[in-house]
C-alpha cells in the first residue's frame, strides 16, 4: 500500500482555496482537499510581526504523488513563500487509504 500524506497549507481566501483544490484533484495530485473555516495567523515575515486572515486547507495525497503535488501547489499558490507541510499518516481505514492511493496514480 502507498504511504498516505496529509499536506497542510493556508490560502488568503475561500475562492482561492476552492480554485486550487479543484486544480489539485483534477490533476490527480490530491485525492481530496478539505477547505476549513477561516483562521487568523500570526507570524514574523521579513523582520515584522504579521497578522493575516487565512483559509486552512487539508490535502490528502501519497508519498509517490507528493513531488507533483508540491510543484502544482507552488505554481498555483499566491504567496511568495507558501506553507506546505506534509505529515505521514501512520494509521487509517485501509479502504480509505487505498482510495487515496488509487486517486493519485498518474
C-alpha positions in Angstrom: 0.0 0.0 0.0 1.2 3.5 -0.8 2.1 5.8 2.1 -0.6 8.4 2.5 0.4 12.0 3.4 -1.7 14.8 4.9 -0.5 18.1 3.5 -1.3 21.4 5.1 -1.3 24.9 3.6 -3.1 28.2 4.2 -4.6 30.4 1.5 -5.8 34.0 1.5 -9.5 33.4 0.9 -12.1 30.8 0.2 -12.3 31.5 -3.6 -8.6 30.9 -4.0 -8.8 27.7 -1.8 -11.7 26.3 -4.0 -9.8 27.1 -7.2 -6.6 25.5 -6.0 -8.4 22.5 -4.5 -10.2 21.8 -7.8 -7.0 22.0 -9.8 -5.2 19.6 -7.4 -7.9 17.0 -7.5 -8.4 17.4 -11.3 -4.6 16.9 -11.8 -4.8 13.7 -9.6 -2.1 15.0 -7.3 -4.6 15.0 -4.5 -7.4 12.6 -3.8 -9.3 15.0 -1.6 -8.9 18.6 -0.3 -10.8 19.9 2.8 -11.3 23.6 2.9 -11.7 24.6 6.5 -13.3 27.7 8.0 -11.0 30.8 8.3 -8.4 31.3 10.9 -6.1 34.1 12.0 -2.3 33.5 11.6 0.4 35.5 13.4 3.9 35.1 12.1 7.2 37.0 11.5 7.9 37.9 7.9 10.9 40.0 6.8 11.5 41.1 10.3 8.0 42.3 11.0 5.1 40.7 13.0 2.3 40.0 10.6 -1.4 39.1 11.1 -3.4 37.5 8.3 -6.9 36.1 7.9 -6.4 32.8 6.1 -8.2 29.6 5.0 -6.6 26.4 6.1 -6.6 23.5 3.6 -6.0 19.8 4.3 -4.8 17.8 1.3 -4.7 14.0 1.1 -2.1 12.5 -1.2 0.6 9.8 -1.3 4.4 10.0 -1.0 4.6 8.9 -4.6 2.5 11.9 -5.7 4.0 14.4 -3.3 6.5 15.9 -5.7 3.9 16.5 -8.3 1.6 18.0 -5.6 4.2 20.3 -4.3 5.1 21.5 -7.8 1.4 22.2 -8.6 0.8 23.9 -5.3 3.8 26.1 -5.6 2.8 27.1 -9.1 -0.8 27.9 -8.0 -0.2 29.4 -4.6 -0.3 33.2 -4.4 2.2 33.5 -1.5 5.9 34.2 -2.1 6.7 31.5 0.5 3.7 29.2 1.0 3.4 26.9 4.0 3.5 23.4 2.6 3.9 20.8 5.3 3.4 17.1 4.8 2.6 14.7 7.7 2.8 10.9 7.3 -0.5 9.1 8.0 0.6 6.2 10.2 -2.8 4.6 10.5 -6.3 4.8 8.9 -9.1 2.9 7.4 -7.4 0.7 4.9 -10.1 1.1 2.2 -9.8 4.9 2.5 -6.0 4.9 2.3 -6.3 2.6 -0.8 -8.8 5.1 -2.3 -6.3 7.9 -1.8 -3.6 5.9 -3.5 -5.9 5.0 -6.4 -7.0 8.6 -6.9 -3.4 10.0 -7.1 -1.9 7.5 -9.6 -0.6 9.1 -12.8 
